[in-house]
Every structure is written in structure tokens, then in C-alpha cells.
Amino acid sequence: MGVAMGVAGAALLSIGSMGLQNQIKLVAIDLLDRPNWYKEKVYPPNQVPALEHNGKVIGESLDLIRK
Ligand SMILES: N[C@@H](CCC(=O)N[C@@H](CS)C(=O)NCC(=O)O)C(=O)O
């Protein structure tokens, strides 16, 4: 059986493999019905994933996996 996922899913798996899942509040974003606050207040490119930490937002999944 194959599993298809986007970069957001890959970042989520990476967070789990680093054991950080309990330190992160996960907020699901429906890409077909994106809330305005996400683009306006979190990540203007309006893509997922994005990680907010110490007031900064990391929006590139490869950067996110490295931290
Ligand atoms: N450069 C971003 C790309 C993220 C990306 O393509 N995310 C997809 C979902 S996996 C997305 O938000 N698609 C909706 C869109 O591009 O409007 C990264 O690698 O993190």
C-alpha cells in the first residue's frame, strides 16, 4: 500500500520522529477553505506547513525539519 502526502505531512512525521509532538500545538488548516487569520497573522504565503516559535514563523518545510 502506498502513502501519498505533501510537505506538510512530511514535516509532521519529522516532528514525531524527533519526539516533539507533545511540545507543539497542532492547528489543522483546511486548504480548500483557508481561514483569513492564517494568511493575515501567521503565514502570508498562505501555504502549509508553518511553525511559529519564539515569535518567528518558519514556513519552509526543509528549514522546519532542520531545526
Ligand atoms: N515551500 C513550501 C511549499 C509548501 C507547500 O507546497 N504546501 C502545500 C501543501 S503540502 C500547500 O500549502 N498547497 C496549497 C497552495 O500552494 O496553495 C515548503 O516546502 O514548505
PDB file of the backbone (N, CA, C, O) and the ligand in Angstrom, with CONECT records:
HET    LIG  A 101      20
ATOM      1  N   MET A   1       0.843  -1.183   0.000  1.00  0.00           N
ATOM      2  CA  MET A   1       0.000   0.000   0.000  1.00  0.00           C
ATOM      3  C   MET A   1       0.886   1.244   0.000  1.00  0.00           C
ATOM      4  O   MET A   1       1.861   1.312   0.748  1.00  0.00           O
ATOM      5  N   GLY A   2       0.559   2.203  -0.815  1.00  0.00           N
ATOM      6  CA  GLY A   2       1.347   3.426  -0.855  1.00  0.00           C
ATOM      7  C   GLY A   2       0.703   4.517  -0.025  1.00  0.00           C
ATOM      8  O   GLY A   2      -0.503   4.500   0.221  1.00  0.00           O
ATOM      9  N   VAL A   3       1.508   5.451   0.398  1.00  0.00           N
ATOM     10  CA  VAL A   3       1.008   6.595   1.149  1.00  0.00           C
ATOM     11  C   VAL A   3       1.439   7.855   0.418  1.00  0.00           C
ATOM     12  O   VAL A   3       2.623   8.048   0.138  1.00  0.00           O
ATOM     13  N   ALA A   4       0.479   8.706   0.113  1.00  0.00           N
ATOM     14  CA  ALA A   4       0.802   9.975  -0.538  1.00  0.00           C
ATOM     15  C   ALA A   4       0.633  11.094   0.474  1.00  0.00           C
ATOM     16  O   ALA A   4      -0.358  11.150   1.201  1.00  0.00           O
ATOM     17  N   MET A   5       1.603  11.969   0.510  1.00  0.00           N
ATOM     18  CA  MET A   5       1.464  13.121   1.411  1.00  0.00           C
ATOM     19  C   MET A   5       2.240  14.292   0.832  1.00  0.00           C
ATOM     20  O   MET A   5       3.171  14.118   0.046  1.00  0.00           O
ATOM     21  N   GLY A   6       1.838  15.480   1.236  1.00  0.00           N
ATOM     22  CA  GLY A   6       2.557  16.668   0.820  1.00  0.00           C
ATOM     23  C   GLY A   6       3.667  16.986   1.810  1.00  0.00           C
ATOM     24  O   GLY A   6       3.942  16.212   2.727  1.00  0.00           O
ATOM     25  N   VAL A   7       4.297  18.132   1.611  1.00  0.00           N
ATOM     26  CA  VAL A   7       5.391  18.509   2.506  1.00  0.00           C
ATOM     27  C   VAL A   7       4.904  18.751   3.928  1.00  0.00           C
ATOM     28  O   VAL A   7       5.671  18.585   4.876  1.00  0.00           O
ATOM     29  N   ALA A   8       3.644  19.140   4.093  1.00  0.00           N
ATOM     30  CA  ALA A   8       3.120  19.357   5.446  1.00  0.00           C
ATOM     31  C   ALA A   8       3.087  18.031   6.204  1.00  0.00           C
ATOM     32  O   ALA A   8       3.417  17.979   7.389  1.00  0.00           O
ATOM     33  N   GLY A   9       2.689  16.968   5.519  1.00  0.00           N
ATOM     34  CA  GLY A   9       2.657  15.648   6.147  1.00  0.00           C
ATOM     35  C   GLY A   9       4.059  15.180   6.493  1.00  0.00           C
ATOM     36  O   GLY A   9       4.276  14.582   7.546  1.00  0.00           O
ATOM     37  N   ALA A  10       5.007  15.451   5.613  1.00  0.00           N
ATOM     38  CA  ALA A  10       6.397  15.058   5.856  1.00  0.00           C
ATOM     39  C   ALA A  10       6.952  15.800   7.076  1.00  0.00           C
ATOM     40  O   ALA A  10       7.663  15.214   7.892  1.00  0.00           O
ATOM     41  N   ALA A  11       6.627  17.078   7.195  1.00  0.00           N
ATOM     42  CA  ALA A  11       7.093  17.858   8.347  1.00  0.00           C
ATOM     43  C   ALA A  11       6.489  17.307   9.636  1.00  0.00           C
ATOM     44  O   ALA A  11       7.157  17.249  10.668  1.00  0.00           O
ATOM     45  N   LEU A  12       5.240  16.910   9.567  1.00  0.00           N
ATOM     46  CA  LEU A  12       4.559  16.355  10.738  1.00  0.00           C
ATOM     47  C   LEU A  12       5.225  15.047  11.173  1.00  0.00           C
ATOM     48  O   LEU A  12       5.436  14.818  12.364  1.00  0.00           O
ATOM     49  N   LEU A  13       5.549  14.203  10.211  1.00  0.00           N
ATOM     50  CA  LEU A  13       6.236  12.945  10.524  1.00  0.00           C
ATOM     51  C   LEU A  13       7.587  13.222  11.168  1.00  0.00           C
ATOM     52  O   LEU A  13       7.989  12.546  12.115  1.00  0.00           O
ATOM     53  N   SER A  14       8.273  14.215  10.648  1.00  0.00           N
ATOM     54  CA  SER A  14       9.584  14.574  11.168  1.00  0.00           C
ATOM     55  C   SER A  14       9.496  15.041  12.620  1.00  0.00           C
ATOM     56  O   SER A  14      10.331  14.687  13.453  1.00  0.00           O
ATOM     57  N   ILE A  15       8.468  15.843  12.907  1.00  0.00           N
ATOM     58  CA  ILE A  15       8.250  16.314  14.285  1.00  0.00           C
ATOM     59  C   ILE A  15       8.057  15.123  15.218  1.00  0.00           C
ATOM     60  O   ILE A  15       8.590  15.094  16.328  1.00  0.00           O
ATOM     61  N   GLY A  16       7.287  14.138  14.750  1.00  0.00           N
ATOM     62  CA  GLY A  16       7.053  12.940  15.552  1.00  0.00           C
ATOM     63  C   GLY A  16       8.344  12.162  15.755  1.00  0.00           C
ATOM     64  O   GLY A  16       8.611  11.678  16.855  1.00  0.00           O
ATOM     65  N   SER A  17       9.146  12.040  14.702  1.00  0.00           N
ATOM     66  CA  SER A  17      10.377  11.258  14.816  1.00  0.00           C
ATOM     67  C   SER A  17      11.380  11.951  15.731  1.00  0.00           C
ATOM     68  O   SER A  17      12.252  11.292  16.297  1.00  0.00           O
ATOM     69  N   MET A  18      11.271  13.273  15.886  1.00  0.00           N
ATOM     70  CA  MET A  18      12.155  13.995  16.814  1.00  0.00           C
ATOM     71  C   MET A  18      11.577  14.010  18.231  1.00  0.00           C
ATOM     72  O   MET A  18      12.197  14.539  19.153  1.00  0.00           O
ATOM     73  N   GLY A  19      10.385  13.428  18.399  1.00  0.00           N
ATOM     74  CA  GLY A  19       9.768  13.360  19.728  1.00  0.00           C
ATOM     75  C   GLY A  19       9.221  14.687  20.219  1.00  0.00           C
ATOM     76  O   GLY A  19       9.075  14.888  21.424  1.00  0.00           O
ATOM     77  N   LEU A  20       8.917  15.594  19.303  1.00  0.00           N
ATOM     78  CA  LEU A  20       8.487  16.937  19.691  1.00  0.00           C
ATOM     79  C   LEU A  20       6.966  17.111  19.681  1.00  0.00           C
ATOM     80  O   LEU A  20       6.465  18.209  19.925  1.00  0.00           O
ATOM     81  N   GLN A  21       6.235  16.035  19.401  1.00  0.00           N
ATOM     82  CA  GLN A  21       4.795  16.183  19.201  1.00  0.00           C
ATOM     83  C   GLN A  21       4.076  16.742  20.427  1.00  0.00           C
ATOM     84  O   GLN A  21       3.042  17.395  20.289  1.00  0.00           O
ATOM     85  N   ASN A  22       4.617  16.492  21.638  1.00  0.00           N
ATOM     86  CA  ASN A  22       3.948  16.997  22.839  1.00  0.00           C
ATOM     87  C   ASN A  22       4.313  18.444  23.143  1.00  0.00           C
ATOM     88  O   ASN A  22       3.712  19.060  24.024  1.00  0.00           O
ATOM     89  N   GLN A  23       5.267  18.983  22.440  1.00  0.00           N
ATOM     90  CA  GLN A  23       5.678  20.375  22.681  1.00  0.00           C
ATOM     91  C   GLN A  23       5.110  21.317  21.630  1.00  0.00           C
ATOM     92  O   GLN A  23       5.369  22.520  21.660  1.00  0.00           O
ATOM     93  N   ILE A  24       4.346  20.774  20.717  1.00  0.00           N
ATOM     94  CA  ILE A  24       3.821  21.571  19.614  1.00  0.00           C
ATOM     95  C   ILE A  24       2.307  21.498  19.617  1.00  0.00           C
ATOM     96  O   ILE A  24       1.719  20.423  19.728  1.00  0.00           O
ATOM     97  N   LYS A  25       1.688  22.663  19.492  1.00  0.00           N
ATOM     98  CA  LYS A  25       0.228  22.683  19.342  1.00  0.00           C
ATOM     99  C   LYS A  25      -0.074  22.632  17.850  1.00  0.00           C
ATOM    100  O   LYS A  25       0.287  23.534  17.094  1.00  0.00           O
ATOM    101  N   LEU A  26      -0.724  21.587  17.457  1.00  0.00           N
ATOM    102  CA  LEU A  26      -1.023  21.382  16.048  1.00  0.00           C
ATOM    103  C   LEU A  26      -2.351  22.047  15.685  1.00  0.00           C
ATOM    104  O   LEU A  26      -3.371  21.809  16.331  1.00  0.00           O
ATOM    105  N   VAL A  27      -2.326  22.866  14.662  1.00  0.00           N
ATOM    106  CA  VAL A  27      -3.558  23.521  14.189  1.00  0.00           C
ATOM    107  C   VAL A  27      -3.767  23.093  12.736  1.00  0.00           C
ATOM    108  O   VAL A  27      -2.955  23.406  11.865  1.00  0.00           O
ATOM    109  N   ALA A  28      -4.838  22.389  12.489  1.00  0.00           N
ATOM    110  CA  ALA A  28      -5.127  21.926  11.127  1.00  0.00           C
ATOM    111  C   ALA A  28      -5.697  23.064  10.293  1.00  0.00           C
ATOM    112  O   ALA A  28      -6.564  23.807  10.755  1.00  0.00           O
ATOM    113  N   ILE A  29      -5.213  23.198   9.072  1.00  0.00           N
ATOM    114  CA  ILE A  29      -5.731  24.207   8.143  1.00  0.00           C
ATOM    115  C   ILE A  29      -6.348  23.478   6.952  1.00  0.00           C
ATOM    116  O   ILE A  29      -5.695  22.665   6.298  1.00  0.00           O
ATOM    117  N   ASP A  30      -7.597  23.777   6.687  1.00  0.00           N
ATOM    118  CA  ASP A  30      -8.272  23.199   5.523  1.00  0.00           C
ATOM    119  C   ASP A  30      -7.848  24.004   4.291  1.00  0.00           C
ATOM    120  O   ASP A  30      -8.233  25.163   4.134  1.00  0.00           O
ATOM    121  N   LEU A  31      -7.057  23.380   3.424  1.00  0.00           N
ATOM    122  CA  LEU A  31      -6.528  24.110   2.260  1.00  0.00           C
ATOM    123  C   LEU A  31      -7.625  24.514   1.281  1.00  0.00           C
ATOM    124  O   LEU A  31      -7.423  25.407   0.457  1.00  0.00           O
ATOM    125  N   LEU A  32      -8.772  23.872   1.363  1.00  0.00           N
ATOM    126  CA  LEU A  32      -9.882  24.229   0.479  1.00  0.00           C
ATOM    127  C   LEU A  32     -10.750  25.334   1.079  1.00  0.00           C
ATOM    128  O   LEU A  32     -11.644  25.860   0.417  1.00  0.00           O
ATOM    129  N   ASP A  33     -10.479  25.677   2.327  1.00  0.00           N
ATOM    130  CA  ASP A  33     -11.273  26.714   2.994  1.00  0.00           C
ATOM    131  C   ASP A  33     -10.388  27.389   4.042  1.00  0.00           C
ATOM    132  O   ASP A  33     -10.646  27.303   5.243  1.00  0.00           O
ATOM    133  N   ARG A  34      -9.338  28.061   3.562  1.00  0.00           N
ATOM    134  CA  ARG A  34      -8.329  28.608   4.471  1.00  0.00           C
ATOM    135  C   ARG A  34      -8.869  29.803   5.250  1.00  0.00           C
ATOM    136  O   ARG A  34      -9.462  30.715   4.673  1.00  0.00           O
ATOM    137  N   PRO A  35      -8.662  29.790   6.543  1.00  0.00           N
ATOM    138  CA  PRO A  35      -9.141  30.921   7.347  1.00  0.00           C
ATOM    139  C   PRO A  35      -8.294  32.168   7.086  1.00  0.00           C
ATOM    140  O   PRO A  35      -7.084  32.063   6.891  1.00  0.00           O
ATOM    141  N   ASN A  36      -8.915  33.334   7.081  1.00  0.00           N
ATOM    142  CA  ASN A  36      -8.201  34.585   6.818  1.00  0.00           C
ATOM    143  C   ASN A  36      -7.077  34.835   7.809  1.00  0.00           C
ATOM    144  O   ASN A  36      -6.027  35.358   7.437  1.00  0.00           O
ATOM    145  N   TRP A  37      -7.288  34.465   9.075  1.00  0.00           N
ATOM    146  CA  TRP A  37      -6.266  34.757  10.094  1.00  0.00           C
ATOM    147  C   TRP A  37      -4.949  34.077   9.766  1.00  0.00           C
ATOM    148  O   TRP A  37      -3.888  34.579  10.137  1.00  0.00           O
ATOM    149  N   TYR A  38      -4.997  32.955   9.083  1.00  0.00           N
ATOM    150  CA  TYR A  38      -3.743  32.248   8.809  1.00  0.00           C
ATOM    151  C   TYR A  38      -2.850  33.082   7.890  1.00  0.00           C
ATOM    152  O   TYR A  38      -1.659  33.248   8.151  1.00  0.00           O
ATOM    153  N   LYS A  39      -3.432  33.599   6.824  1.00  0.00           N
ATOM    154  CA  LYS A  39      -2.672  34.425   5.887  1.00  0.00           C
ATOM    155  C   LYS A  39      -2.308  35.775   6.507  1.00  0.00           C
ATOM    156  O   LYS A  39      -1.202  36.279   6.311  1.00  0.00           O
ATOM    157  N   GLU A  40      -3.237  36.346   7.247  1.00  0.00           N
ATOM    158  CA  GLU A  40      -3.027  37.697   7.772  1.00  0.00           C
ATOM    159  C   GLU A  40      -2.078  37.731   8.963  1.00  0.00           C
ATOM    160  O   GLU A  40      -1.282  38.659   9.101  1.00  0.00           O
ATOM    161  N   LYS A  41      -2.162  36.724   9.817  1.00  0.00           N
ATOM    162  CA  LYS A  41      -1.414  36.806  11.082  1.00  0.00           C
ATOM    163  C   LYS A  41      -0.308  35.775  11.220  1.00  0.00           C
ATOM    164  O   LYS A  41       0.614  35.955  12.016  1.00  0.00           O
ATOM    165  N   VAL A  42      -0.392  34.703  10.456  1.00  0.00           N
ATOM    166  CA  VAL A  42       0.618  33.649  10.657  1.00  0.00           C
ATOM    167  C   VAL A  42       1.583  33.575   9.479  1.00  0.00           C
ATOM    168  O   VAL A  42       2.783  33.794   9.644  1.00  0.00           O
ATOM    169  N   TYR A  43       1.063  33.266   8.284  1.00  0.00           N
ATOM    170  CA  TYR A  43       1.979  32.989   7.188  1.00  0.00           C
ATOM    171  C   TYR A  43       1.414  33.535   5.873  1.00  0.00           C
ATOM    172  O   TYR A  43       0.617  32.869   5.212  1.00  0.00           O
ATOM    173  N   PRO A  44       1.835  34.767   5.492  1.00  0.00           N
ATOM    174  CA  PRO A  44       1.259  35.422   4.313  1.00  0.00           C
ATOM    175  C   PRO A  44       1.305  34.594   3.014  1.00  0.00           C
ATOM    176  O   PRO A  44       0.390  34.731   2.203  1.00  0.00           O
ATOM    177  N   PRO A  45       2.315  33.747   2.773  1.00  0.00           N
ATOM    178  CA  PRO A  45       2.236  32.918   1.558  1.00  0.00           C
ATOM    179  C   PRO A  45       1.040  31.959   1.557  1.00  0.00           C
ATOM    180  O   PRO A  45       0.669  31.404   0.523  1.00  0.00           O
ATOM    181  N   ASN A  46       0.447  31.780   2.743  1.00  0.00           N
ATOM    182  CA  ASN A  46      -0.811  31.025   2.869  1.00  0.00           C
ATOM    183  C   ASN A  46      -0.674  29.553   2.491  1.00  0.00           C
ATOM    184  O   ASN A  46      -1.633  28.924   2.044  1.00  0.00           O
ATOM    185  N   GLN A  47       0.528  29.012   2.676  1.00  0.00           N
ATOM    186  CA  GLN A  47       0.732  27.583   2.452  1.00  0.00           C
ATOM    187  C   GLN A  47       1.009  26.906   3.791  1.00  0.00           C
ATOM    188  O   GLN A  47       1.350  27.562   4.774  1.00  0.00           O
ATOM    189  N   VAL A  48       0.859  25.607   3.810  1.00  0.00           N
ATOM    190  CA  VAL A  48       1.236  24.817   4.985  1.00  0.00           C
ATOM    191  C   VAL A  48       2.436  23.959   4.594  1.00  0.00           C
ATOM    192  O   VAL A  48       2.564  23.618   3.418  1.00  0.00           O
ATOM    193  N   PRO A  49       3.296  23.602   5.496  1.00  0.00           N
ATOM    194  CA  PRO A  49       3.214  23.878   6.931  1.00  0.00           C
ATOM    195  C   PRO A  49       3.840  25.217   7.288  1.00  0.00           C
ATOM    196  O   PRO A  49       4.557  25.817   6.488  1.00  0.00           O
ATOM    197  N   ALA A  50       3.557  25.672   8.497  1.00  0.00           N
ATOM    198  CA  ALA A  50       4.260  26.805   9.092  1.00  0.00           C
ATOM    199  C   ALA A  50       4.380  26.518  10.580  1.00  0.00           C
ATOM    200  O   ALA A  50       3.461  25.987  11.203  1.00  0.00           O
ATOM    201  N   LEU A  51       5.525  26.879  11.135  1.00  0.00           N
ATOM    202  CA  LEU A  51       5.756  26.669  12.565  1.00  0.00           C
ATOM    203  C   LEU A  51       6.096  28.002  13.206  1.00  0.00           C
ATOM    204  O   LEU A  51       7.025  28.689  12.780  1.00  0.00           O
ATOM    205  N   GLU A  52       5.328  28.366  14.246  1.00  0.00           N
ATOM    206  CA  GLU A  52       5.593  29.596  14.987  1.00  0.00           C
ATOM    207  C   GLU A  52       6.333  29.235  16.262  1.00  0.00           C
ATOM    208  O   GLU A  52       5.880  28.403  17.048  1.00  0.00           O
ATOM    209  N   HIS A  53       7.476  29.873  16.454  1.00  0.00           N
ATOM    210  CA  HIS A  53       8.299  29.568  17.632  1.00  0.00           C
ATOM    211  C   HIS A  53       9.035  30.838  18.056  1.00  0.00           C
ATOM    212  O   HIS A  53       9.696  31.472  17.233  1.00  0.00           O
ATOM    213  N   ASN A  54       8.928  31.207  19.308  1.00  0.00           N
ATOM    214  CA  ASN A  54       9.573  32.430  19.822  1.00  0.00           C
ATOM    215  C   ASN A  54       9.237  33.650  18.972  1.00  0.00           C
ATOM    216  O   ASN A  54      10.091  34.502  18.727  1.00  0.00           O
ATOM    217  N   GLY A  55       7.989  33.723  18.528  1.00  0.00           N
ATOM    218  CA  GLY A  55       7.540  34.887  17.774  1.00  0.00           C
ATOM    219  C   GLY A  55       7.951  34.900  16.309  1.00  0.00           C
ATOM    220  O   GLY A  55       7.629  35.839  15.582  1.00  0.00           O
ATOM    221  N   LYS A  56       8.659  33.865  15.873  1.00  0.00           N
ATOM    222  CA  LYS A  56       9.058  33.808  14.460  1.00  0.00           C
ATOM    223  C   LYS A  56       8.334  32.660  13.773  1.00  0.00           C
ATOM    224  O   LYS A  56       8.053  31.625  14.378  1.00  0.00           O
ATOM    225  N   VAL A  57       8.042  32.868  12.499  1.00  0.00           N
ATOM    226  CA  VAL A  57       7.356  31.823  11.737  1.00  0.00           C
ATOM    227  C   VAL A  57       8.314  31.228  10.712  1.00  0.00           C
ATOM    228  O   VAL A  57       8.923  31.943   9.916  1.00  0.00           O
ATOM    229  N   ILE A  58       8.431  29.918  10.749  1.00  0.00           N
ATOM    230  CA  ILE A  58       9.220  29.190   9.756  1.00  0.00           C
ATOM    231  C   ILE A  58       8.228  28.546   8.798  1.00  0.00           C
ATOM    232  O   ILE A  58       7.356  27.784   9.217  1.00  0.00           O
ATOM    233  N   GLY A  59       8.362  28.853   7.518  1.00  0.00           N
ATOM    234  CA  GLY A  59       7.373  28.359   6.569  1.00  0.00           C
ATOM    235  C   GLY A  59       7.908  27.378   5.551  1.00  0.00           C
ATOM    236  O   GLY A  59       7.140  26.811   4.775  1.00  0.00           O
ATOM    237  N   GLU A  60       9.198  27.170   5.542  1.00  0.00           N
ATOM    238  CA  GLU A  60       9.744  26.200   4.593  1.00  0.00           C
ATOM    239  C   GLU A  60       9.938  24.868   5.308  1.00  0.00           C
ATOM    240  O   GLU A  60      10.621  24.792   6.330  1.00  0.00           O
ATOM    241  N   SER A  61       9.331  23.823   4.761  1.00  0.00           N
ATOM    242  CA  SER A  61       9.373  22.541   5.461  1.00  0.00           C
ATOM    243  C   SER A  61      10.806  22.039   5.657  1.00  0.00           C
ATOM    244  O   SER A  61      11.098  21.414   6.677  1.00  0.00           O
ATOM    245  N   LEU A  62      11.696  22.296   4.712  1.00  0.00           N
ATOM    246  CA  LEU A  62      13.071  21.810   4.874  1.00  0.00           C
ATOM    247  C   LEU A  62      13.759  22.540   6.026  1.00  0.00           C
ATOM    248  O   LEU A  62      14.533  21.930   6.762  1.00  0.00           O
ATOM    249  N   ASP A  63      13.489  23.836   6.195  1.00  0.00           N
ATOM    250  CA  ASP A  63      14.038  24.579   7.329  1.00  0.00           C
ATOM    251  C   ASP A  63      13.449  24.041   8.628  1.00  0.00           C
ATOM    252  O   ASP A  63      14.141  23.903   9.637  1.00  0.00           O
ATOM    253  N   LEU A  64      12.179  23.747   8.577  1.00  0.00           N
ATOM    254  CA  LEU A  64      11.458  23.278   9.749  1.00  0.00           C
ATOM    255  C   LEU A  64      12.003  21.924  10.236  1.00  0.00           C
ATOM    256  O   LEU A  64      12.110  21.686  11.439  1.00  0.00           O
ATOM    257  N   ILE A  65      12.333  21.068   9.309  1.00  0.00           N
ATOM    258  CA  ILE A  65      12.839  19.745   9.649  1.00  0.00           C
ATOM    259  C   ILE A  65      14.236  19.847  10.257  1.00  0.00           C
ATOM    260  O   ILE A  65      14.618  19.038  11.102  1.00  0.00           O
ATOM    261  N   ARG A  66      14.982  20.838   9.822  1.00  0.00           N
ATOM    262  CA  ARG A  66      16.363  21.014  10.312  1.00  0.00           C
ATOM    263  C   ARG A  66      16.450  21.554  11.719  1.00  0.00           C
ATOM    264  O   ARG A  66      17.441  21.308  12.407  1.00  0.00           O
ATOM    265  N   LYS A  67      15.420  22.301  12.180  1.00  0.00           N
ATOM    266  CA  LYS A  67      15.515  22.983  13.482  1.00  0.00           C
ATOM    267  C   LYS A  67      15.426  21.986  14.624  1.00  0.00           C
ATOM    268  O   LYS A  67      15.487  22.376  15.790  1.00  0.00           O
TER     269      LYS A  67
HETATM  270  N1  LIG A 101       7.784  25.773   0.045  1.00  0.00           N
HETATM  271  C1  LIG A 101       6.851  25.141   0.830  1.00  0.00           C
HETATM  272  C2  LIG A 101       5.758  24.579  -0.031  1.00  0.00           C
HETATM  273  C3  LIG A 101       4.648  24.127   0.817  1.00  0.00           C
HETATM  274  C4  LIG A 101       3.508  23.573   0.006  1.00  0.00           C
HETATM  275  O1  LIG A 101       3.580  23.393  -1.220  1.00  0.00           O
HETATM  276  N2  LIG A 101       2.414  23.246   0.730  1.00  0.00           N
HETATM  277  C5  LIG A 101       1.215  22.771   0.097  1.00  0.00           C
HETATM  278  C6  LIG A 101       0.600  21.642   0.911  1.00  0.00           C
HETATM  279  S1  LIG A 101       1.672  20.306   1.184  1.00  0.00           S
HETATM  280  C7  LIG A 101       0.219  23.897   0.086  1.00  0.00           C
HETATM  281  O2  LIG A 101       0.107  24.671   1.018  1.00  0.00           O
HETATM  282  N3  LIG A 101      -0.542  23.970  -1.019  1.00  0.00           N
HETATM  283  C8  LIG A 101      -1.555  24.960  -1.171  1.00  0.00           C
HETATM  284  C9  LIG A 101      -1.131  26.083  -2.062  1.00  0.00           C
HETATM  285  O3  LIG A 101       0.009  26.091  -2.559  1.00  0.00           O
HETATM  286  O4  LIG A 101      -1.943  26.973  -2.282  1.00  0.00           O
HETATM  287  C10 LIG A 101       7.536  24.057   1.653  1.00  0.00           C
HETATM  288  O5  LIG A 101       8.283  23.252   1.085  1.00  0.00           O
HETATM  289  O6  LIG A 101       7.300  24.009   2.843  1.00  0.00           O
CONECT  270  271
CONECT  271  270  272  287
CONECT  272  271  273
CONECT  273  272  274
CONECT  274  273  275  276
CONECT  275  274
CONECT  276  274  277
CONECT  277  276  278  280
CONECT  278  277  279
CONECT  279  278
CONECT  280  277  281  282
CONECT  281  280
CONECT  282  280  283
CONECT  283  282  284
CONECT  284  283  285  286
CONECT  285  284
CONECT  286  284
CONECT  287  271  288  289
CONECT  288  287
CONECT  289  287
END
